[in-house]
Amino acid sequence: MQQNLGQFPYREGIWGIGGTARYAAISGHTSPNFYVDSTHPNAHASNDGTDPEAPFALVQSAVNSPFLVARSTIFVSGATTESVTVPTTVADYVNLVAVGHGLGGSQPVLWTPAAGDGLTIDAYGWNVFGFRFQPSATGAGVKLTRVSGAGAEGTVIANCFFDGLWGTGLYGIELEGAPANVSILNCRFAEFDTGQPTITVTDTSTASPYQTHILDCTFQECVEYISSVAGGWNASVIMRNVFAEATGDLGATTTYINLGTGSLGYNVVTQNILGGDYSNTGGYTAETNGNDNWVGNYAADVAEAEVGDNGLTIAQPAA
């Protein structure tokens, strides 16, 4: 039994998920939990969303709740077909969690917007965990923006599956305005077609992607993986990922990693498994300032001068 500390609204824990009782944080806030389940018979926008037996039907309702504060958690179960926007005016440091999450086809929370972006974040420090995104033909699964102020800086996206559904999704993750300190961890990307990269930068008018960390992810069966159509990446780390050569069901992979153009760089690309031809023409391009570190990846393309006889890269890719 959790202690009711007098915060409103209050619910006991259920299904192994903690209730809304919270000890006061350093900032003085309390952190209620919220529940979203579009399939629940009691789901309704008029609920306060803090009872799993009377949840919201829409994620946007939880985002818009006046009780949402830093360190709140929004638990989502059931299929989601919304286009959700998290503006700068809502609380920072909120957790958005798929209930019963798991990688691959076992993920019970399938996020499939009819059009546009599935989830747009312009607030600081949100954590997105455990969803399977199938982006629409006109949007990204997750779009991180820097429209004003710090924007979506500090976002963590973990244990998600970005499924291009055989080439119909536009982007997996889009960085617009390139918020800094974004972490993309242990995610899977599959089935994105030509002009539909899994992770891309579409606008650097306010910043470039600074200290973005892409770690422990798997990229398979896509024509384009990591790219930039706006500018160069800056002091970012791409590490311990698998970049697999596509089998040709959609088309051959043309872009594995392209860190763009500019006067930035100082990116670190290391300890990755790199498929295909380790060269610019093969789809690997360092940031054009020339100061990236691409040493220590494994590439089967030992014919390249930038790859040692043992398969380890010893220099950034060249023409």
ABEGO torsion letter per residue (X at the ends): XBBBAGBOBBBBBBGGBBBABBBBBAAGBBBBBBBBBAABAABBAABAGABAABBBABAAAAAABAABBBGBBBBBBEBBABBBBBBAABBBGBBBBBBGBBBEAABABBBBBABEBABBBABBGBBBBGBBBBBBAABBABBBBBABEAEABGBBBBGBBBBAGGGABABABBBBGGBBGBBBBGBBBBGBBBGBBABBBABAAABBBBGBBBBGBBBBGBABBBBBAABBBBGBBBBGBBBBBBAGAAEBBABABBAEBEABEGBBBBGBBBBEBBBAAAGBBBBAAGABBABGBBBABAABAABBAAGBBABBBBX
